[in-house]
Amino acid sequence: MNLPGTTIHKLIDNLTRSPFSFALYRLPWTDEPILVLQEEEDVEVLNSPAALNGKRGFVMTPFHQTEEYPAVLIRPDKVAHEWENISQSLEAFASSISFEFSSSFNSKEKRSTNAQEAKEKYEQVFSRFISSLEDNTFKKLVLSRNYTQALEGDFSPLTAFIRACNNYPRMMISLCHTPQTGTWIGSTPEIILSGQDTEWHTVALAGTMPMQGEIMPTEWSEKNQNEQAFVSEYIRQTVKRFGNKLKEKGPYTARAGQLVHLKTDFHFELKDTAHLGDIVQELHPTPAVCGLPKEEAYHFILNNEGYNRAYYTGIIGWLDPQGETTLYVNLRCMNITDKTATFYAGGGILPSSTVETEWEETQQKMNTMRNIL
Ligand SMILES: C=C(O[C@H]1C=CC=C(C(=O)O)[C@@H]1O)C(=O)O
């Protein structure tokens, strides 16, 4: 993907320090940036994913809804495809507002994480998770963590976005900013719901191995296969309640940056698109980011993980019941402030999991964003 002109570059970077809300995103296997811009007022705050029924706009929901982390919908006052149209839209917008961009809108500054403390904390939480798996309270739990580091002085969110587009053709790349959510950049491999009219698609994505150079490893351990099978079974049962003519493909090995995952595609038909929010609410959080049994795992994570996931493992993407919808799970993402980047990553834990392997997996997942800084 090419860089847009300097003026637009600056404008987009400045918008991440403004009270305005926008999302810039690029779908997998396309080279087309798409801008969704809300020109006035606050974004719509939603009570739950179900409140998305009938709505159109760019969605960002947290893993767990709180006053600090609300689900939001960016109203698409302007939608522009390709840099040329994006430039025109942004120039028109910039000339219509009188606003001094400052860092104060994106300055909930965070402390950098101490690497050793982070590892020790992860080990403690891991042992809590593994005990609850060994005593069969849970079949699967997803344990995650975050890590904050200082940004270089000349960091540009748009440059990071473009690098992600160029490095990760298979992923959905997003740069999203609202005053409520802050600024997030992500590169996610996981669709939660996409489609239009009657044709719909979701995936079960789980199990992780590093790429071997340019070779995709395809020999999956039993742990990885079981981990992914739990997700598939959950999605199969959920989709059956909403859709017809379910068709499944997989599991097969799918690349995501320098990692590979096991993936099953689910294609199905929906009679109408009036209840997309209900479907998302039922699907989310899938055992790919939460655990089984779902409700109990969700509460266990909230009470034991030891930090707030914020928008990591929430939903991000474009929703349009009258047109095409492309909603993703917000993975391989980072939250940007003026001076810091906070990375997020997790992994599915089964009773057979070991702490070193799981820690290493979160490092590799965080590298997806680290590599574009
Ligand atoms: C929870 C994450 O990944 C999910 C998606 C693919 C593979 C996963 C795994 O192997 O654990 C996770 O379920 C993450 O990237 O933080």
The ligand as a Tripos MOL2 file, in Angstrom:
@<TRIPOS>MOLECULE
LIG
   16    16     1     0     0
SMALL
NO_CHARGES

@<TRIPOS>ATOM
      1 C1         -6.3990  -14.8730   21.9570 C.2       1 LIG1
      2 C2         -5.6420  -14.7200   20.8870 C.2       1 LIG1
      3 O1         -5.6940  -15.5700   19.8120 O.3       1 LIG1
      4 C3         -6.7600  -16.5030   19.6410 C.3       1 LIG1
      5 C4         -6.8660  -16.7690   18.1960 C.2       1 LIG1
      6 C5         -6.0830  -17.7060   17.5640 C.2       1 LIG1
      7 C6         -5.3180  -18.6040   18.3340 C.2       1 LIG1
      8 C7         -5.4350  -18.6340   19.6910 C.2       1 LIG1
      9 C8         -4.6770  -19.6170   20.4890 C.2       1 LIG1
     10 O2         -3.9230  -20.4260   19.9310 O.co2     1 LIG1
     11 O3         -4.7530  -19.5980   21.7260 O.co2     1 LIG1
     12 C9         -6.4210  -17.7770   20.4060 C.3       1 LIG1
     13 O4         -7.5740  -18.5340   20.5860 O.3       1 LIG1
     14 C10        -4.7050  -13.6130   20.7350 C.2       1 LIG1
     15 O5         -4.1610  -13.4010   19.6510 O.co2     1 LIG1
     16 O6         -4.5030  -12.8690   21.7300 O.co2     1 LIG1
@<TRIPOS>BOND
     1     1     2 2
     2     2     3 1
     3     2    14 1
     4     3     4 1
     5     4     5 1
     6     4    12 1
     7     5     6 2
     8     6     7 1
     9     7     8 2
    10     8     9 1
    11     8    12 1
    12     9    10 2
    13     9    11 1
    14    12    13 1
    15    14    15 2
    16    14    16 1
@<TRIPOS>SUBSTRUCTURE
     1 LIG1         1 GROUP 0 **** ****
